[in-house]
């Protein structure tokens, strides 16, 4: 009878510990969502199993479909993108170098607005400004 009581107490303690760990995990901060709010963007390692740094442009198009917008520098924007395992959501920014993905970023509306504005600025302004500085 004594052993049964001790075993029951151990099981109860184990169950209590598991519930406490689950509650702590549920309340743990969503790091990606916090970074997105704080900095306006979060680096993304991969999008599904097929799109990561180094993936060909054609493969990105095949896996993710047509981008919502394409910037002047060739950057693709996919709006309404959600991060797995996080409440972070925004626009997926896919940058290319030599027709391969060079970076993947989840960006908030402020960053996307800045990217679009920067893309619309005429290139000759930068060259003229540089020439006047000399």
C-alpha positions as CSV (number, residue, x, y, z in Angstrom):
1,X,0.0,0.0,0.0
2,X,2.9,2.3,0.9
3,X,4.6,1.7,-2.5
4,X,1.3,2.4,-4.3
5,X,1.0,5.8,-2.6
6,X,4.6,6.7,-3.4
7,X,4.2,5.7,-7.1
8,X,0.9,7.7,-7.3
9,X,2.7,10.8,-5.9
10,X,5.5,10.4,-8.4
11,X,3.1,10.1,-11.3
12,X,1.1,13.1,-10.1
13,X,4.4,15.1,-9.8
14,X,5.4,14.0,-13.3
15,X,2.0,15.0,-14.7
16,X,2.2,18.4,-12.9
17,X,5.7,19.0,-14.3
18,X,4.5,18.2,-17.8
19,X,1.5,20.6,-17.5
20,X,3.8,23.3,-16.2
21,X,6.2,22.8,-19.1
22,X,3.4,22.9,-21.6
23,X,2.0,26.1,-20.1
24,X,5.5,27.7,-20.2
25,X,5.9,26.7,-23.8
26,X,2.6,28.1,-24.7
27,X,3.5,31.4,-23.2
28,X,7.0,31.5,-24.7
29,X,7.5,34.6,-26.9
30,X,7.1,34.3,-30.6
31,X,10.7,35.4,-31.6
32,X,10.0,35.8,-35.3
33,X,6.9,37.9,-34.7
34,X,8.8,40.0,-32.2
35,X,11.7,40.6,-34.7
36,X,9.2,41.4,-37.5
37,X,7.6,44.1,-35.3
38,X,10.8,45.5,-33.9
39,X,12.9,45.6,-37.1
40,X,10.4,45.4,-39.9
41,X,11.9,42.2,-41.4
42,X,13.0,38.7,-40.5
43,X,15.4,36.5,-42.4
44,X,13.9,33.2,-43.7
45,X,16.0,30.1,-44.0
46,X,13.8,28.3,-46.5
47,X,10.2,28.3,-47.9
48,X,9.0,24.8,-47.7
49,X,11.4,22.0,-48.7
50,X,12.2,23.3,-52.2
51,X,13.0,27.1,-52.0
52,X,16.2,28.2,-50.1
53,X,19.3,30.2,-50.9
54,X,20.8,29.0,-54.1
55,X,17.5,27.8,-55.7
56,X,17.0,28.7,-59.4
57,X,14.5,31.4,-60.3
58,X,12.5,28.9,-62.4
59,X,12.2,26.6,-59.4
60,X,11.0,29.4,-57.2
61,X,8.3,30.3,-59.8
62,X,7.3,26.6,-60.0
63,X,7.0,26.2,-56.2
64,X,5.6,29.6,-55.2
65,X,3.8,30.7,-58.4
66,X,3.8,34.1,-59.9
67,X,5.0,36.9,-57.5
68,X,2.6,39.6,-56.4
69,X,5.0,42.2,-57.7
70,X,8.5,42.4,-59.3
71,X,10.7,45.3,-58.4
72,X,13.1,47.0,-60.9
73,X,16.1,45.2,-59.5
74,X,14.5,41.8,-60.1
75,X,13.3,41.3,-56.5
76,X,10.1,39.3,-56.3
77,X,7.5,40.1,-53.7
78,X,4.9,37.6,-52.4
79,X,2.2,39.3,-50.4
80,X,0.2,37.7,-47.5
81,X,2.9,35.2,-46.6
82,X,2.8,33.4,-43.2
83,X,5.7,31.9,-41.3
84,X,5.3,28.3,-40.2
85,X,5.2,27.9,-36.4
86,X,4.8,31.6,-35.8
87,X,2.2,34.4,-36.0
88,X,4.6,36.4,-38.1
89,X,3.1,37.3,-41.5
90,X,3.9,39.8,-44.2
91,X,5.5,39.9,-47.6
92,X,8.1,37.4,-48.7
93,X,10.9,39.2,-50.4
94,X,13.0,37.0,-52.7
95,X,16.2,38.5,-54.0
96,X,18.2,37.0,-56.8
97,X,21.8,37.0,-57.9
98,X,22.8,35.2,-61.2
99,X,19.2,33.8,-61.4
100,X,19.5,32.1,-58.0
101,X,18.0,33.1,-54.7
102,X,20.5,35.2,-52.8
103,X,18.2,36.0,-49.8
104,X,14.7,35.3,-48.4
105,X,13.1,37.8,-46.0
106,X,9.7,38.2,-44.5
107,X,9.0,42.0,-44.4
108,X,6.4,44.2,-42.8
109,X,4.4,46.9,-44.7
110,X,6.9,49.7,-43.8
111,X,9.8,47.9,-45.3
112,X,7.8,46.8,-48.4
113,X,6.7,50.4,-49.0
114,X,10.3,51.6,-48.8
115,X,11.4,48.9,-51.2
116,X,8.7,49.8,-53.7
117,X,9.6,53.6,-53.4
118,X,13.3,52.8,-53.8
119,X,12.6,50.7,-56.9
120,X,10.6,53.6,-58.5
121,X,13.3,56.2,-58.0
122,X,15.1,56.9,-61.2
123,X,18.6,55.5,-61.4
124,X,20.0,58.7,-62.9
125,X,19.4,60.7,-59.7
126,X,21.9,58.6,-57.9
127,X,24.5,59.1,-60.6
128,X,23.9,62.8,-60.8
129,X,24.1,63.1,-57.0
130,X,27.4,61.2,-57.0
131,X,28.7,63.4,-59.8
132,X,27.9,66.6,-57.8
133,X,29.7,65.3,-54.7
134,X,33.0,65.1,-56.6
